[in-house]
Amino acid sequence: MAESLLRLENLNKSYGLGTPAETQVLHDIQIDISKGEFVALIGPSGSGKSTLLNIIGLLDRPSSGLLYLTGKETSTMSDAELTHLRGAAIGFVFQAHYLLSAFTATENVMIPLMMQKGHADADMRQRAEALLAQVGLEQWKNNMVGNMSGGQQQRVAIARALALNPPLILADEPTGNLDTKSTDAIFELMRKLNVENGTTFLMVTHNMDLAQRCDRIIELVDGRVV
C-alpha cells in the first residue's frame, strides 16, 4: 500500500461559531492522498473547495477533525509550527500567477529560497535556473516575466512552487486563465513532474477533461465528499 501523504479525518469547518449566523461549510470530510498521486478536486461554485484548499494548505484551521500532513497531526501545532510545515511541505500554484513583473523568471523562482535563507546566493540562482530548465524555460530565464505569455508565466509559477522541493503541490485552477493549447501543455508539464519527481498534486479544476486525466477525482458538493 502506498504511503499516505495527506489525510483528513472527520474534518468540519464552520463560521460564526456560537452565533445565530453560524454556518457549517465542510461536513465530516474524509480524504486520504498517497505519495505520488495526482488527484483532481471538483465541485460546483460554493461547494467548499476554496475553504477545503485553505485548510489543506494550512492557511486556515478546521473547526473540528484531524489533518495529517507528512505524518504530522496539525491540530495542536502553533501558528509558527504550521508556517514552518507549510513552507517545507507545500507548494502553491494559483489561477493568477502572482509573479513580480519587474523581476526576471529566475528571480521570481528564487523568492521562496531567499525567504527561507534571508539572502540570495549563487546556489539559489543555480537551483532556480535548473527548475526553469525542467519546465522548458531555460532560454527565458533572464526575461522579465511581464514580457512572457500566460502559459510561460504559469510555468514560472510552477517552477517557483517547486523551489523548496515540497512533497505536495496544491494547484488551484492552474489553467483557468489559459487557452486550450496552453492548458494541455501546463497539465502535461505537471503530470511529467508528478511522474519524474514523485511530487504529489492536488488540483482544483472545473475542467472535466483534465479531471478525468488524473489518477482519481474527489468531488465536493455542499461541503461533503460525494
C-alpha positions in Angstrom: 0.0 0.0 0.0 1.3 3.5 -0.9 2.3 5.7 1.9 -0.2 8.4 2.9 1.0 12.0 2.4 -2.2 13.8 3.3 -5.1 12.5 5.5 -8.2 14.3 6.7 -10.4 12.6 9.3 -13.9 13.8 10.1 -12.9 17.4 9.3 -15.5 20.1 9.7 -15.4 23.9 9.2 -18.0 26.4 10.5 -18.0 30.1 10.5 -19.7 32.3 13.2 -19.4 29.6 15.8 -21.8 30.1 18.7 -23.7 32.9 17.0 -27.1 32.9 15.3 -25.3 33.2 12.0 -23.3 30.0 12.4 -22.8 28.3 9.1 -21.2 24.9 8.5 -19.3 24.9 5.3 -17.5 21.5 5.4 -19.1 18.3 6.8 -17.1 15.3 8.0 -14.5 15.3 5.3 -12.6 12.1 4.9 -9.7 12.2 2.4 -6.5 10.2 2.1 -4.0 11.0 -0.6 -0.9 8.9 -1.1 2.6 10.0 -2.0 2.9 10.3 -5.8 -0.8 10.6 -6.6 -2.2 13.2 -9.0 -5.7 14.0 -7.7 -8.4 16.3 -9.0 -10.8 18.2 -6.7 -14.0 19.2 -8.4 -17.4 20.6 -7.4 -19.7 23.5 -8.2 -19.1 27.0 -7.1 -20.0 27.4 -3.4 -19.3 23.7 -2.7 -16.5 24.5 -0.2 -13.5 23.8 -2.4 -11.7 27.0 -1.6 -12.3 26.6 2.1 -11.0 23.0 2.0 -7.9 24.0 0.0 -7.1 26.8 2.5 -7.3 24.2 5.3 -5.2 21.7 3.5 -2.7 24.5 2.7 -2.5 25.3 6.5 -3.8 28.8 5.8 -6.9 28.2 7.9 -7.8 25.8 10.7 -10.7 23.3 10.8 -13.4 23.7 13.5 -13.0 20.0 14.3 -11.4 16.9 12.9 -7.8 16.0 12.2 -5.4 16.8 9.4 -2.2 14.8 8.9 0.5 16.1 6.5 3.7 14.1 6.0 2.7 12.0 9.0 2.3 15.0 11.3 -1.0 15.8 13.0 -1.6 19.5 12.9 -4.4 20.4 15.3 -2.1 21.1 18.2 0.5 23.0 16.2 1.2 26.7 16.9 0.9 29.2 14.1 4.7 29.2 13.8 4.8 25.4 13.6 2.1 25.5 10.9 4.0 28.1 8.9 7.2 26.0 9.1 5.4 22.9 7.9 3.6 24.7 5.1 6.9 26.1 3.9 8.6 22.7 4.0 5.7 20.5 2.6 3.5 22.5 0.3 3.9 24.4 -2.9 1.1 26.6 -4.3 0.1 27.2 -7.9 -2.8 29.6 -8.5 -5.0 30.6 -11.4 -3.4 34.1 -11.2 0.4 33.7 -11.3 1.2 36.2 -8.5 4.6 36.8 -10.1 6.6 40.0 -9.7 6.5 41.5 -13.2 9.5 43.8 -12.6 11.7 40.7 -11.9 13.2 38.0 -14.2 11.9 34.5 -14.3 15.0 33.3 -12.4 14.5 36.0 -9.7 10.8 35.0 -9.2 11.7 31.4 -8.7 14.4 32.4 -6.2 12.0 34.2 -4.0 11.0 31.2 -1.8 14.6 30.3 -1.4 15.6 33.8 -0.4 12.7 34.0 2.1 13.9 30.7 3.7 17.6 31.8 3.9 17.3 35.5 4.2 19.6 36.4 1.3 20.4 35.4 -2.2 23.4 33.4 -3.3 24.8 31.5 -6.3 23.3 28.2 -5.2 19.8 29.7 -5.2 20.3 31.0 -8.7 21.6 27.7 -9.9 18.6 25.9 -8.3 16.2 28.4 -9.9 17.8 28.1 -13.4 17.7 24.2 -13.1 14.0 24.4 -12.3 13.3 26.7 -15.2 15.1 24.3 -17.5 12.9 21.5 -16.1 9.7 23.4 -17.1 11.1 24.2 -20.5 12.1 27.9 -19.9 15.9 27.7 -20.0 16.1 30.2 -22.8 13.7 32.6 -20.9 15.4 32.5 -17.5 16.6 36.1 -17.8 13.4 37.6 -19.3 11.2 39.8 -17.3 8.0 37.8 -16.5 5.9 40.8 -17.6 7.1 40.2 -21.1 6.1 36.5 -21.1 2.9 34.8 -22.3 0.3 33.5 -19.8 1.4 29.9 -20.4 5.1 30.8 -19.8 4.2 32.7 -16.7 2.4 29.7 -15.3 5.5 27.6 -16.0 7.5 30.1 -13.9 4.9 29.8 -11.2 5.2 26.0 -11.2 9.0 26.3 -11.0 8.6 28.7 -8.1 6.3 26.2 -6.3 8.9 23.5 -6.7 11.8 25.7 -5.4 11.9 24.2 -1.9 11.2 20.7 -3.2 7.8 20.2 -1.4 6.2 16.8 -1.5 2.8 18.3 -2.2 1.6 20.9 -4.8 -1.8 22.5 -4.4 -2.9 23.8 -7.8 -6.0 26.0 -7.7 -7.4 26.3 -11.2 -3.9 26.4 -12.6 -5.2 26.5 -16.2 -8.2 28.7 -15.7 -6.8 31.7 -17.5 -5.2 29.8 -20.4 -6.3 28.8 -23.9 -6.8 25.2 -24.8 -3.3 24.6 -26.2 -1.6 26.2 -23.1 -4.0 24.3 -20.8 -2.9 21.0 -22.2 0.8 22.0 -22.1 0.6 23.0 -18.4 -1.3 19.9 -17.4 1.2 17.7 -19.2 4.0 19.5 -17.5 2.5 19.0 -14.1 1.9 15.3 -15.0 5.6 15.0 -16.1 6.8 16.5 -12.8 4.4 14.2 -10.9 5.9 11.1 -12.6 9.6 12.1 -12.8 9.9 13.8 -9.4 7.3 11.8 -7.4 5.6 15.1 -6.4 2.0 14.7 -5.3 -0.5 17.1 -6.9 -4.0 18.1 -5.7 -5.6 20.1 -8.5 -8.8 22.1 -8.1 -10.4 22.4 -11.5 -13.7 22.9 -13.4 -12.2 21.3 -16.5 -13.7 17.8 -16.5 -11.4 16.7 -19.4 -8.4 17.4 -17.2 -10.0 15.9 -14.1 -10.6 12.6 -16.0 -6.9 12.5 -16.9 -5.9 12.5 -13.2 -5.3 9.4 -11.1 -8.7 9.9 -9.4 -11.3 12.5 -8.7 -12.6 13.8 -5.4 -16.0 15.6 -5.8 -17.3 18.1 -3.3 -21.0 19.0 -3.2 -22.5 21.2 -0.4 -19.4 20.8 1.7 -19.5 17.0 1.5 -17.3 14.5 -0.4 -19.7 12.5 -2.7 
